[in-house]
Amino acid sequence: MSRGVQVTQPTDQAYAHRVGEQTLTLRRADGTVLADEEVVVEQVRHAFSFGNIGFDFVGLASGEVDERASVFGGASPKRAESLADLWFDLYNTATLPFYWAGFEPEPGRPDTERLLRAAEWFTERGAAVKGHPLVWHTLAPDWLRELPTEEVEATQRARIRREVGDFAGVIDTWDAINEVVIMPVFANEERRNAITRLCLERGRIATIRMAFEEARAANPSATLLLNDFDLSTAYECLIEGVLEAGVRIDALGLQSHMHQGYWGEEKTLAILDRFARYGLPLHFTESTLLSGDLMPAEIDDLNDYQVDSWPSTPEGEERQAEEMVRHYRTLLSHPAVEAVTYWGITDEGAWLGAPVGLVRTDGTPKPSYDALRSLIKGEWWLGPTRLRTDAGGRVQVRGWRGDYRIAAGGESAEFRLTGDTDLTLGR
């Protein structure tokens, strides 16, 4: 047992910005200080956002039992039930799908009730929830195509206000707009979709302004992201133009689907430094690492790679585990990074059928799951630790920033590592 001061992981200076240190003065319910008493301190939540998509659990949260394919992808409700404990043992933030074509396949019939149940299912279990995305061209609904641009804009504005307003208090973080660098020039085999047309005619910055202003009006306290996979200088120029135009962005989203191989520390840190210069929090919003064969390097658009089978392999799983640790260590070493969302807990229903999950299709964890857990709930976590207060009822706690619980004599209290606190147990 330590007296007065507890020094715990991490000791690595690379993570010093993730650590909090706090002196608690403990009192009983009657106001007397808890002098020279044994107490137990344990962490209950990270302040850092460790996220994954929650697509797999939409059906489960709604009580569905059939095996019908979800428009959002992911595991079946039966499989999702067995995945839930694995998900919550690692993650504290869920991203839910609001792709317009799937969310509102017919005008005026949004899937609000079902997604709201899913969001509440996560919050009831202690996870924060993020919505993805409010504006995106790729999965714009077909029924929007025939409308003139003025009506497309009006309908898109109404859609933003509806979703952000309906989910306020349950979902307060949104990818306000997704992949704008390519948006006005995107074309499929048929014709441009309505959102591409809107962005082409109005311009990128005006379209971004629309997304942020409508979302902000519907929920002034929301955290709103600009998100993109294009991490070239084109994205930097767009960000600069948006900021110069006075549009308020709360965080920058950076996608990192590494289907063609792990970027490595040097490239990742260089990207982080480039985008950190805007002074905004960075969210790695869509991160993946493969546990099978890598996609050929010559593929330009990841969606163009179509194979009949893309299995996880023993060699690939060992590689994925090693790269998972390197990737998360690199991201958390950079002070600008505020959140990391991994894009899939399981290989079942994974995007493009790629073996990106931390859990195999049979429901068993891969080495990458255990490797990541050893960081999040091991090296970067303060488990139950016995301390002793001094004569003034003071005890000092040091650990990764987040929520903690302290208990003594059958009474307990929760606190955050934010500064010295006078804490009364039993409240």
N, C-alpha and C positions, 0 to 999 in steps of 0.2 A: 504493500500500500504506500502511495506517495502522500506526503504532507504538504499542503499549500499549493504546490506547483506540479502540473502534469504536462510533460512534453511528449507528444506522440507524433505519428506520421502526419504529414511528410516532413522530412528533414532536408530534402533536396531543395536547394535554392531556386531551381528552375520553377518550382511551384509556390514560391513564397507569397505571391499575390493571391493564391487560393486559400491561404491560411488565416484564421482568425484567432485572437487571443483575448480572453475575457476573465475578469475577476468578478466572481459572484459573492455577494453577501447574503447568506441564507438566514431566513427567519422562520420560526414556527408560526402556526396560525394565530397564536396568542401574542405575537410580536417579539418574543424573545429570540435572540440570535442563537443559531445552531453552532455552539462553540465546541471545538475539539470532538467532532462527530464524524463517523464514517458515512460517506455518501457514494452513490453509484451514478456515474455519468455515461450516457450512451447517445450516439448520433441517431437521428431518425430520418433525416432527409438532407440531401446535398442542396446547397444554394445554386450550384451549377446545374444547368438543364441537360440531363442525360436523356435523350429522347429516342423514340422509335415510332414507326407508323402504327396506328391502331386499326387499320383496315380490317384485319383478321377478326376483330371482335365486335363489329357492327351487328352482325346477325345474332351472335351470342347475347349481346346486351338487349336485343329486342325479343329474346325468347324464341328465335327461329330454330327449327330442328331439321329442316330439309337440306338437301345437298345441292340446291340450285346454285349455279355460278353467280357470284356477286359481280355487279357492274364495276365495283371498285377493286376486284381482285382479292387475293388473300386466301387464308385457310377456310375450310368448311366450319360451320358452327360446332360440329362434333369435335373436330381437331382443335378448334380455338379454346374449348373448355380446358383441354389438357395443357395448352400453352400459357394460360393466364398467369399461373404462379411463376413460371419462368420469366414472363414479361415483367411483372411487378417486382421481382427480385433484383432486376437490373435498372429499370427505367423509372423516371419520375415525370416524363412529359410525353404525351401522345399527340401525333398529328392525324387528324381525321380528314377524309376526302370530301371536298365540295366541288369536284369537277362538274361543271354546269350541265353537260350532256347527260351525265348519270344522275345528278341530283334533281334535275327538272327535265325529264325526257319529253314531257308534254307541258306546254305553257300553262302556268297557274296551278301546277300540281307538284310543288317541291317536296322533297323527302325530309322535311323539317322534323317531323315527330320522331322518325327513326334515328336520325343523326343526333337529335337532342337527347334521346335515351342513351345513345352510345357515349356522348360527351359526359352525361351525368354519371354513367357507369364508371367512367375513369375518375371523375372528381370525387365520387363517393369512396374510392379506394386510394385517395391521396395523390393522384396524378394531375398535373396541369394539362390543359388541352389547347392545341393550336389548330386553326382551320387553314386548309390548303386547297386551291387558291380562290380568291374572289374574282380575279380577271385572268383569263388565259385563252389563247387562241386555239390550241390544239384540240381541246375537248369542248369547244363551243357547241351548243345544241343545233341540230340541223334546222329546226323550225325558225331559227333566227336569221337564216340566210336570205329569205325573201323580203325581209323588212328593209325599207330605205335606211340610210345611215343615221338619220335623225332619230328614227324609232329604235334602232339598235342601241344608240347611245342612251336614250331615255330608259330603255328596258334594262340595259346593263347597270345604269345608276340605281334603278329601283331594286335590282337584284342585290347589289352591294348593301344598300340600306336595309333591306329585308333580312338578309342573313346576319349581318353584324348586329342589328337590333334584336332579332329573335334569340340570338345566342349570347347576348351580353350578360356577363356575370358567370357564365359557364365556359365560354370561349372568349378570351380577351386578347389573344394573339393571333394574327392572321398574316399569311402571305398575301398582301394586298394585290399584287400583280406579279405575274410569273413570266420570265423569259421575254422581256420586251426588246432585247437587242435584235432578235430575229423576227419579232412579231409582225412588223409591217411588210416584210418580204417573204413571209412563210407562204408556201403554196403546197397543196396536195394534188393528187392525180385528177381530182374533179375540178375544183375551182377554189378561189380564196374563200375562207370562211368569213363570217360577219365581223368577228373581232379583229381579224387581220385587216379587213377593209376599213373598219373604224380607225384603227391605229395608223393605217396608211394615209387616210384623208385628214385626220386630226393632228397627227404627229405623235412621236413617242412621248415627249414631255407632257403634252396636253392630256394624253391618255393616262399617264401615271398620275398627273394631278387629279384627274377625275376619280381614280381609284382611292387615292389617299384622302381626298377631301370628303368624299361620300362616306367612307368608312369612319373617318374621324368625327363627322357630324352625328353618325348613328351611335358611336361609343367613344366619347372623348378620351377615356382612359385606356383605350386599346393600344397594344403594341403592334405596329404595322411595319412589315418588311417589304423591301424591294428584293426580288429573288431571281437568280439567273444561273444558267449552266455555262454561259459564255464568259469566261474569266479573262478575256483578252483586254487590250486597251480600249476596245469598243465599249465595254461595260464601264470602264473608268470614265470615259468621255460622257457616257450617259449619266452616270452618277453626278459628275461635276455640273452638267447642264441642269439636272433636276434641282440640285442644291442651290445653284445660282438663281434658278427661277423661284426660289423661296418655298419649295415643297418640303414639308417636314417629314423626314424618314426616321424611324426609330431604330432600325437595325438593317444591316445588309445581309442578304442571304446568298451563300456561295454553295453551289452544288458540286458534288465530288463523286460521281459514279465511276469508280475505277475498274471498269470491266476489262480494260486493256492493260491493267497492271497498277500496282501501288505507285503513287507519285514519288514517295521517298521524302525524307525530312527536308532536304535542301529546297526542293520545289515547293513543298507545302509552306514552309516558312517564308519563302519569297512571295508567294501569293498572299499570305496573311499580312506581311509588311506593306505590300502594295495597297491593299484595301483598308488597312488600319489607319492610313494617313488621313482619312476623312473624319476621324474622331468618333465614329459610330461603332456600336457593338457589332461583332461579327457572329453570324450563326452559320455553322456548317449544316445546311438544311437537308441534304439528300446524299448521304455517304454510303458507299458500298465497296466491299472487297470480296473477291471471288474465292470459292473453295474448290474450283474445278478448272478446266482449261480456260485460258485467257482468250478474250476476243481478239481476232487478228488486228494488228496495228494499223493496217491500211483502211479499216472501216472508218468512215467519216461520221456518219450518223449512226449512233448505237442502235436505233430502231431498225436499221437495215440488215442487221445480223440475225438471220432466222435459221435455227437448227431444229431437227426433230427431237433431239435429246441433249441435255446439257447437265450431266450428273456431277455431283460432288465426289471428289476422289480423296483417298487417304493422304496423298502427297499434297493436294490442294488444300486440304483442311489444316495440315500442319503449317503451310505457308500463310493461310488466312489468319491463324491464331497469332503467329509472329507479327504479321503486318498490322493486325488489330491493335496490339499493344503499342507498337511503334507509332501508329496513326494517332491514337488517343493521347499518348504521352506528348507528342509534338503539338497537337492542338491545345492541350491544357497548359503547355508551357508558355503559350502566347497570351499576354494579358488582355488582348482585345477580344478573344473568343469567349462568348457568353453561353453558347449552346451548341450541342452536336446532336443531330438526328440521324440515326442509322435507318436505312430504307429496307426494313424487313427483318422480322424475328425468325421467320421460317422460309425454307425453300418452296414450300407449297404455295402456289399462286404467285410466286415472285415475279417482279417486272421482267419481261422478256424471257421468262423461264430460266433465268440465270441462277446459279447456285450461290446466292449472296447471303443467305440466312445464317443465323447462329445456331439454328436447330434444323436437323434433317427432316425430310418429308415423313419419316416414320415417328417423328416426335422426340427423338433423342438429341441431346445437346452435342454440338461439335466442340472441338478443342477451343475454338474462338470464344464460345460462350463462357467457358471456365476461365479463359485468359482475361477476358474483359471484366468478369466478376471479381477476379483477384485484384483488379485495380479499384473498381468502383466501391466494392464492399469489403475490400481487404486493405491494400496499401493506402487508399485514400479515404479511409473510414475509421471512426473511433467507436469500437465496440464497447460493451459494458466494462467500465474501468472503475476500480475502487480508489477513492481519494479520501482525505481527511481535512476538515476545516481547521483553521487556526483559532486562536482565542477570541478573535473578533467575528467568527462565523464566516470568514472569507476562504474561498477556494478558487484557484486559477485553472482555467481550462484552455488548452490550445489544440486546435485541430482544423480540419477542412471546414470552410464556411458552410453554414447550414443550420438546420434546426436540431436541437438537442433536448434530452430529457435528463433531469437530475432527481434522484430519489433518496430518501432517508427515513427510517422509522415508519414505513408504511405510507408516507406522503410523498408527493412528487410535484414537479413543475416543469414547464418547457421554456426554452429560451433560444435566442439566436446569438451567434457570435458577432456582436456588433459593438460592444463596449462594456464598461463596468456596469453592473446591474445589481440592484437591491431586490432580491427574489424571495417571495414568500411561498413556502411549500404548501401543497394542498389546495391551491387556487388555479 
